[in-house]
Amino acid sequence: MGAIFRLLLVHADRLRDTMITWAHGHAIGGFLIVVGACAVATLIAAWMVRQFSPHASDSGIPHVKAVLREQIPPAPFALVPVKFLGGLLAIGSGLALGREGPTVQMGVGIAVSVARLCRLCSADARVLLAAGAGAGLATAFNAPIAGLVFVLEELVERFDHRIAVATEWQ
């Protein structure tokens, strides 16, 4: 999921660049079309988040931290498609957002669904959530070791051998 997200972001960036190049030859009308298209994409992303999954509103990492610390329950699976499409529209339209937050949150959203489907105990589910977060970050930056370090340093804030092994084998 993270790899497809990353590839589609590259295509969205190229499409936006193509639109901007086209707009240079069409004076103010071209400018208004590009700005309007980007505004519409951003509005659709914001509407999707408000309508279907409010947990998708921030970068996702603070939500993931709170879930791993068991301070809040995990978001429902609806977060994953909203984060995917909303992130694609918002980042693709040129907003200054990173791809790492959405991929981490999508990785955790998928891990939550798998944990529920397999009826894992809370300790095993926590390990799977951490591995999902690490997989998301590793995919965003194409850096698997960084995913492991991120999970241990930022999310769980301690060394846990089960989490370290699961995250490294993402």
C-alpha positions as CSV (number, residue, x, y, z in Angstrom):
1,M,0.0,0.0,0.0
2,G,2.8,2.4,0.9
3,A,4.7,1.6,-2.3
4,I,1.6,2.3,-4.4
5,F,1.0,5.5,-2.5
6,R,4.6,6.6,-3.1
7,L,4.4,5.8,-6.9
8,L,1.1,7.6,-7.3
9,L,2.5,10.7,-5.5
10,V,5.3,10.8,-8.1
11,H,2.7,10.6,-10.9
12,A,0.6,13.3,-9.2
13,D,3.7,15.5,-9.0
14,R,4.4,15.0,-12.7
15,L,0.8,15.8,-13.6
16,R,0.9,19.0,-11.6
17,D,4.1,20.0,-13.3
18,T,2.6,19.2,-16.7
19,M,-0.4,21.4,-15.8
20,I,1.8,24.2,-14.7
21,T,3.9,24.0,-17.9
22,W,0.6,24.0,-20.0
23,A,-0.7,27.0,-17.9
24,H,2.4,29.1,-18.9
25,G,1.0,29.3,-22.4
26,H,-2.5,30.3,-21.4
27,A,-1.9,33.5,-19.3
28,I,-4.3,34.1,-16.4
29,G,-6.8,31.5,-17.6
30,G,-4.2,28.7,-17.3
31,F,-3.1,30.0,-13.9
32,L,-6.7,30.0,-12.6
33,I,-7.3,26.4,-14.0
34,V,-4.2,25.1,-12.2
35,V,-5.0,26.9,-8.9
36,G,-8.7,25.8,-9.2
37,A,-7.8,22.2,-9.8
38,C,-5.4,22.1,-6.8
39,A,-8.0,23.9,-4.6
40,V,-10.7,21.4,-5.6
41,A,-8.4,18.4,-4.9
42,T,-7.5,19.9,-1.5
43,L,-11.2,20.5,-0.7
44,I,-12.1,17.0,-1.6
45,A,-9.3,15.7,0.7
46,A,-10.5,17.8,3.6
47,W,-14.1,16.8,3.0
48,M,-13.2,13.1,3.0
49,V,-11.3,13.4,6.3
50,R,-14.1,15.3,8.0
51,Q,-16.8,13.0,6.6
52,F,-15.3,9.6,6.9
53,S,-12.3,9.5,9.3
54,P,-11.4,12.4,11.5
55,H,-8.4,10.5,12.8
56,A,-6.8,11.0,9.4
57,S,-6.6,14.8,9.9
58,D,-3.0,15.1,11.1
59,S,0.3,13.6,10.1
60,G,-0.8,10.3,11.7
61,I,2.3,9.8,13.9
62,P,0.8,11.4,17.1
63,H,-2.2,9.1,16.7
64,V,0.0,6.1,16.2
65,K,2.0,7.0,19.3
66,A,-1.1,7.2,21.4
67,V,-2.5,3.9,20.0
68,L,0.8,2.1,20.8
69,R,0.8,3.6,24.3
70,E,-2.8,2.3,24.7
71,Q,-4.0,5.8,25.4
72,I,-6.6,5.7,22.7
73,P,-8.2,2.9,20.7
74,P,-7.0,2.3,17.1
75,A,-9.0,4.0,14.3
76,P,-11.3,1.9,12.2
77,F,-10.2,0.6,8.8
78,A,-11.9,3.5,7.1
79,L,-8.9,5.5,7.9
80,V,-6.7,3.6,5.4
81,P,-8.6,4.5,2.2
82,V,-9.3,8.1,3.5
83,K,-5.6,8.6,4.3
84,F,-4.6,7.1,1.0
85,L,-6.9,9.1,-1.3
86,G,-6.9,12.2,0.9
87,G,-3.1,12.2,1.1
88,L,-2.8,11.6,-2.6
89,L,-5.1,14.5,-3.4
90,A,-3.6,16.9,-0.8
91,I,0.1,16.1,-1.4
92,G,-0.4,15.7,-5.1
93,S,-2.0,19.2,-5.3
94,G,1.1,20.7,-3.9
95,L,0.5,21.1,-0.2
96,A,3.7,21.0,1.9
97,L,3.1,17.6,3.5
98,G,5.3,14.6,3.9
99,R,4.5,11.1,2.8
100,E,5.9,9.5,5.9
101,G,3.0,10.3,8.2
102,P,0.3,8.9,5.9
103,T,2.3,5.7,5.2
104,V,3.0,5.1,8.9
105,Q,-0.7,5.6,9.7
106,M,-1.8,3.4,6.8
107,G,0.6,0.7,7.9
108,V,-0.8,0.7,11.4
109,G,-4.4,0.8,10.0
110,I,-3.7,-2.4,8.0
111,A,-2.0,-4.0,11.0
112,V,-5.0,-3.2,13.3
113,S,-7.3,-4.9,10.8
114,V,-5.1,-8.0,10.6
115,A,-4.8,-8.1,14.4
116,R,-8.6,-8.0,14.7
117,L,-9.1,-10.5,11.9
118,C,-6.6,-12.9,13.6
119,R,-8.0,-12.1,17.1
120,L,-4.5,-11.4,18.5
121,C,-4.0,-10.7,22.1
122,S,-3.1,-7.1,23.0
123,A,0.6,-7.8,23.4
124,D,0.8,-9.5,19.9
125,A,-1.4,-6.8,18.4
126,R,1.0,-4.2,19.7
127,V,3.9,-5.9,18.1
128,L,2.0,-6.1,14.8
129,L,1.1,-2.4,15.0
130,A,4.7,-1.4,15.6
131,A,5.8,-3.5,12.6
132,G,3.1,-1.9,10.5
133,A,4.3,1.6,11.5
134,G,7.9,0.6,10.7
135,A,6.9,-0.8,7.4
136,G,5.1,2.4,6.5
137,L,8.2,4.5,7.3
138,A,10.5,2.1,5.6
139,T,8.4,2.3,2.5
140,A,8.1,6.1,2.6
141,F,11.9,6.5,2.6
142,N,13.1,3.2,1.1
143,A,15.0,2.7,4.3
144,P,14.2,-0.5,6.3
145,I,16.7,0.1,9.1
146,A,15.2,3.6,9.6
147,G,11.8,2.0,10.1
148,L,13.2,-0.1,12.9
149,V,15.0,2.8,14.5
150,F,11.9,5.0,14.2
151,V,9.7,2.5,15.9
152,L,12.1,1.8,18.8
153,E,13.1,5.5,19.3
154,E,10.0,7.4,18.6
155,L,7.0,5.1,19.1
156,V,7.8,2.7,21.8
157,E,10.7,4.6,23.3
158,R,12.4,1.5,24.6
159,F,14.1,-1.6,23.2
160,D,11.6,-4.5,23.0
161,H,13.1,-7.5,21.4
162,R,9.8,-8.8,20.0
163,I,9.0,-5.4,18.4
164,A,12.6,-5.1,17.1
165,V,12.5,-8.5,15.4
166,A,9.0,-8.0,14.0
167,T,9.8,-4.5,12.7
168,E,13.1,-5.6,11.1
169,W,11.3,-8.4,9.2
170,Q,8.5,-6.2,8.0
